[in-house]
Structure formats: C-alpha cells, structure tokens
Amino acid sequence: MEKNSFSSLIEIFSSIEVKEKGVEIVYDYLLKNQSIDNPKELANNLDLSIKRIYKIFSLLKQLGLIQVYDRPMKITINEPISAWEKLLSEKITSIRSEGDLKIDKCEKSFVDMKSAYKITREENSLPPVEYINILDNDDAFEFLKNDIIGNSKELSLTRGIKYDIKTFEKIFEMLKDPKNMKEKGYSNVMLLVKTILKKMPSIKYRILVSKERAQEILQFKKMFSFYSTKFEEFKINFQNIWEIRIYEGSCGDFIILDSNELIQFSIDPSKKLLGIFISRSHEITDIFFKKFEEMYSQALKLEDFFKQIKFDRTPTIFDKFIFSFF
C-alpha cells in the first residue's frame, strides 16, 4: 500500500466526517481489486474482525460507493469518480444548508438581543480621554502588558522626567540588597531581570531619553556596574526590537502606541506616579507622534552615546533595562 495513496483516502473520508475504523483499508482493497468474493478471507488478510468488515460494507453501501449482492455474497465497487462526485456534492450541499441555518440563527439572535435590551449604536463608545489609577497596581510590567500595550505592535516612549513607580522602587531595593532579592525568590539579578523581560510583550520598543535624564541614569548605574559586567558575561538574549536613543534637548514623558494612542503620566508634587491618561483623539496623538519622530531622527543611538562619553563598550541588556525603566 503506497503511503501517499492511502493518506489521500484518509483525508477524503475525514472530509466527509467518516471515522469508521478500517474503512480506508477496505476501500483501498476495492480500488485495487474491484470486488470481494470472500469476506472472511478478507478479514483475515486485513487483520479486521468479520463483524467490522460487515459494518464497513454497510457504511460504504450507504455512502453509494459499493454494491452488495447476496447468495453468494459479493461486493463490487461503484465507478469511483461518479460515486465520489455525487457523494461530495450531497455533502457540500448539506454543509452549506447547515451553515446558512447557523448564520440565520446568529443574525436573528443578535436582532432579538438588541430589541430585548433596546440597544442602539453609540458613536465613540470609548471616551476620548481615559484615566487609569495605578497606585494599587503592584506589578508595573503586568500592567504595561495587559492594560497599556494590549494588542499593539509598537511602543514609543519618551523619558525626560524622573518619577517614582512602586514596582521599580521594589526592584531598586532588591538590586541594592542581594539578601532582599533572595528573600523575594530571586537567586540572582539575572533571574530577576529574565523574569521581568518575559513579561514584556514581543513588540517593537523605541525609547527616547533626554540627555539630562541619561546623565542621571549613568550616575544611578554606577551603583550597579558589577551587574552590567555580569550581563555582558552571561549574554542574556532578548529577541524584541528594542532601540534606545539619547536626545540632546529636553522632552516630556509620554507613550505612543502604534501612532494612534497617546498615553501621558499623572505625577504628584513628590514625583510619584499616580496614574495615566489615555487619549484616542487622532488629532492630538498625531501632533505628539510627529514630534516624537522629529526628536527620534535627531537623537543618538545608545551605543553612539556611549562612544561620545568615552564609555567604551557595547550596551548590554542590563543597560537597556536601566535606561528604559529607571
């Protein structure tokens, strides 16, 4: 029995939702031999019970693929092309009829539901500006993934102001104190950052940091120079497109998602992040997006910035992590 031939039988019987065990084996025999004169001998040759052989004969006859003659019993195959064309035509008609009924039911159910609840279409059902409080959110990365990024493909972020986020404060404390890190369940900083990176959606990240903020981050980073070296040594991979650039001038803090949603930050006088404003106004978002593109095109890539300040090494994942979130 040729594998490809038999596979085609399995596929065609599956297409008409026939799952009887052994039907393909018996039909394969008929295609090659045209008839069966001795069902018991066939059962032995095909390693099937005689009861199953008769069950398959009954099914094939019902499908119009064979003729069954009695006294003595003889099975002959019907002309395959005509038999299958008729069978498939009937099956396709049945599927279409069933599909039409299901479509009608869906449409009628929707109409009935709208009528029962007196629902009418509302234009701009999402508010043009939405505020989300994040004070009670303990995991900024889960919040970023689920409540901000969602199904977006690209995130563009500007960083010009230092403010405090609860999650980052906790990470900062763990980085300062390895004992605290272990108590939180992380044996080392690589494991901590790997855990965080796994929470970041697989999208394109473009981070724009003002030069003034970058200088502050570099001072902050000196506290963790050991980690930077270790990350270079362990070569932690991060597959996302993640580019950081340093802008000579000043810039506010905002996020743009796919060039059609603008996110701005609500910060209290003590520089703690309280929440975010999400704007879906195309006109407003477009202004910020164009400004971002202008600044981004003028900014230095992080590796070029490192060269400019005589910081003679390629940025590591830890560097990108610090410049993006601290």
Residue pairs with C-beta under 8 A, 6 or more apart in sequence:
1 28
5 28
6 24
6 28
9 24
9 27
9 28
10 24
12 84
13 19
13 23
13 24
13 27
15 88
15 91
16 63
16 87
16 88
16 91
18 59
18 63
20 55
20 56
20 59
21 52
22 46
22 48
22 52
22 53
22 56
23 56
23 59
23 60
25 46
25 48
26 42
26 46
26 48
26 53
26 56
26 57
26 60
27 60
27 65
27 77
29 36
29 42
29 46
30 36
30 66
30 75
30 77
31 77
31 80
34 76
34 77
35 74
35 75
35 76
35 77
36 42
36 74
36 75
37 72
37 74
39 50
39 53
39 54
39 57
39 73
39 75
40 50
42 48
42 53
43 49
43 50
43 52
43 53
46 53
48 56
57 66
57 68
57 75
60 66
61 67
61 68
63 87
64 78
64 83
64 86
64 87
65 77
65 78
65 80
65 83
65 84
65 87
66 75
66 76
66 77
66 78
67 75
67 76
67 77
67 78
68 74
68 75
69 75
69 76
113 119
114 120
126 280
127 280
128 279
128 280
128 281
129 277
129 278
129 279
129 280
129 281
130 277
130 278
130 280
131 266
131 275
131 276
131 277
131 278
132 147
132 275
132 276
132 278
133 274
133 275
134 140
134 143
134 273
134 274
134 275
134 276
135 166
135 274
135 275
137 143
137 166
137 167
138 166
138 167
139 167
139 199
140 165
140 166
140 167
140 168
141 167
141 196
141 199
141 200
142 199
144 199
144 200
145 199
145 200
145 201
148 255
148 257
148 263
148 276
149 155
149 201
149 203
149 257
152 201
152 203
152 257
152 258
152 261
153 203
153 204
153 258
154 203
154 204
154 205
154 206
154 257
154 258
154 259
155 203
155 204
155 205
155 206
155 255
155 256
155 257
156 206
156 208
156 255
156 256
156 257
156 289
156 292
156 296
157 205
157 206
157 207
157 208
157 253
157 254
157 255
157 324
158 208
158 209
158 210
158 247
158 251
158 252
158 253
158 254
158 255
158 292
158 295
159 207
159 208
159 209
159 210
159 213
159 251
159 253
159 323
159 324
160 209
160 210
160 212
160 213
160 250
160 251
160 252
160 253
161 213
161 252
161 253
161 267
161 271
162 213
162 216
162 271
163 253
163 265
163 267
163 271
163 272
163 273
164 270
164 271
164 272
164 273
165 273
168 325
168 326
170 184
171 192
171 196
172 326
173 180
174 180
174 181
174 184
174 186
174 192
175 181
175 189
175 192
175 223
175 224
175 227
176 223
178 188
178 189
181 188
181 189
181 192
186 192
186 195
189 227
189 230
189 318
190 230
190 231
190 234
190 236
193 231
193 236
193 317
193 318
193 321
194 236
196 321
197 236
197 238
197 317
197 321
200 240
202 239
202 240
203 240
204 240
204 241
204 242
205 240
205 241
205 242
205 243
205 324
206 243
206 245
206 296
207 242
207 243
207 244
207 245
207 320
207 323
207 324
208 244
208 245
208 247
208 251
208 292
208 295
208 296
208 299
209 217
209 244
209 245
209 246
209 247
209 323
210 246
210 247
210 249
210 250
210 251
211 246
211 247
211 248
211 249
212 250
214 246
214 305
214 323
217 322
217 323
217 326
218 309
218 311
220 322
220 326
221 228
221 319
221 322
224 318
224 322
227 318
228 316
228 318
228 319
230 318
231 316
231 317
231 318
231 319
232 313
232 314
232 316
236 317
236 318
237 317
238 317
238 320
242 320
242 324
243 301
243 302
244 301
244 302
244 315
244 320
244 323
244 324
245 296
245 299
245 300
245 301
245 302
245 305
246 299
246 300
246 301
246 302
246 305
247 295
247 296
247 298
247 299
248 298
248 299
248 300
249 295
251 295
252 264
253 264
253 265
254 262
254 263
254 264
254 265
254 288
254 292
255 262
255 263
256 262
256 263
256 285
256 288
256 289
256 292
257 263
259 285
259 286
259 289
260 280
260 282
260 285
261 278
261 279
261 280
261 285
262 278
262 279
262 280
262 281
262 284
262 285
262 288
262 289
263 276
263 277
263 278
263 279
264 276
264 277
264 279
265 273
265 275
265 276
265 277
266 273
266 274
266 275
266 276
266 277
267 273
267 274
268 274
279 285
300 308
302 315
302 319
302 320
302 323
303 314
303 315
306 312
306 313
306 314
306 315
315 323
